[in-house]
């Protein structure tokens, strides 16, 4: 069963974002393939994940809503829509200058990503303040934008971005979680992270506080790179070995996305399961 936000989204290089019928404008867009899928899983009553695949802007994101009865799915929806809106609109139209980096330490592409996530943070906070039943809602966000041969990643929470290159799987983002802090301090070992009772407790998320620290990562893409953006309903269940094996397959991307969801469901699928798989043909 597939539910929620922008999903499923499959792109074989010939169509455009959603059903908007956007024409191809540059060869670059034909060199980036993407497929996204969001599934309710086996145990949840609703899907609080949302995925964004915007082929015109080469913008991709996964948001995992938190709050349950406090509108977690609404938070994820607000976040993905804010990201899409910011990347599609001139900054002046959104009055977002107060959200951009004032230190001068970020490159323009990095600042654009950070500002978009701060806009999402503001949108969720505003709705939380005006709708009582949504007070306290929030979400994770892991987003990736491609500009030329450069990929820019922004992340808050425990959704993840992985890079698969030359047979190696690299986790690019760091979980904002209690378990990660315990691991960093040496209090636990990696094998304990999947079963730790605090494994789902985040140290920060989008929309729950006025300020948010955003992980920004930027790197040059190489031909045949594959990237995975996932919610913890996927990477919290599948081992790195399984993730690597699925990404290494020669399947079409839509089949890779389906394989990820199927593998997580076979292991019980206790949470919503979302993924976006991207391939670079540059």
Secondary structure by P-SEA (a helix, b strand, c coil): cccccccccccccccccccccccccccccccccbbbbbbcccccccccbbbbbbccccccbbbbbccccccaaaaaaaaaaaaaaaaacccccccccccccccccccaaaaaaaaaaaaaaaaaaaaaaccccccbbbbbbbbbbbcccbbbbbbccccbbbbbcccccccccccccaaaaaaaacccccccccccccccccccccccccbbbbbbbbbbbcccbbbbbbcaaaaacccaaaaaaaaaccccaaaaaaaaaaaaaaacccccccbbbbbbcc
